[in-house]
Amino acid sequence: MQKEKGIKVVVFRPITVFPYPYDALNQLADNTKLFLTVEMNAGQMLEDVKLAINGKAPVEFIGRMGGIIPTPEEILHKIEEIYVGETA
């Protein structure tokens, strides 16, 4: 759906978080305008993502607690919200 709207999105899903994939994220940040961290918690990985990309791009966050999975619609809404803010 975001593709039809001209929004390019890439998913980075680490298989393991120990050791944390700092180098892989840092390399990805060289060609990425913005990161959106999607978590089923209060943002425990947010700081690690920020450390990994070392200020190369802004980092946004969407999270749900209590075992509630963020829906694709919620994620898309956040992506659209960010995209509109960038193009305004």
N, C-alpha and C positions, 0 to 999 in steps of 0.2 A: 504494500500500500504506500509506503514512503517513497518507493521507487517511482510510482506514478506522479508523485508530487515533486520529483526532482531532488529528493533528499537522499544522499548516499550514506548508508549505514553499514558498518562492519561490526561483527560480533567477535569479541575476544573472550573465550571461555577457557580459563586455565584448567588443566586436568588435575593439577595438584597445587596447593598453595604453600607447600614446604618442600623444597625451598621455593620462595616466592619468585615468580618469573619477572624480576626487575629488568633484566636486560631485554627481554622480548618486548615488554611494554615500552621501554625507553626507545627502542628502535621503531616501534609502531608510532610513537609520538612525533617522529621526524616528519611524517606525512599526514598527521591528523590534526584537525582544527579544534576538536573538542572531545572530551571523554564523558560518558554517562555511565556511572556505576550503578548497577541494578542489584539490589541485595534483599535477602529475606531477613534483615536485622536492622539495627540502628546505624549502620555505616561503619562496621569494623574494618572493612577493606578500603574504605575511602582514603585513609591516610597512607596506606601502602601504595595505592594507585598514584597519589600525589607525589610521593617520594620517588616512585619508579619513573615518572615522566619528567621529573625535575624542572617543573615550570614551563615546559615546552608548549602546553596547551591548558586551557581551563578545564576543571573537572566539576561536573554536576552530579547530583545524587538523587536516586529514587529508591525508597525502601519500604518494606512492610514488615511488621513484626507479628509474632504469635503464630508463625507457621503459615501465614497467608501469602500466597504467591502473587507477585505483581502481575496483572493481566497484560496480554499483548496490547490491548487498547490503552491501558494506563501508560505503558512505556511509549507507545506511539504518540499519545497526547503530549507527554513530556518532551519527546523529540521535536514535535511540531512547535511546541511552546518555545523551545530553545532556538529552533530554526527561524521562526518569525522574529524573535528578539535580535538575532544576528543580522537579518536582512532589513530591519526597520531603520 
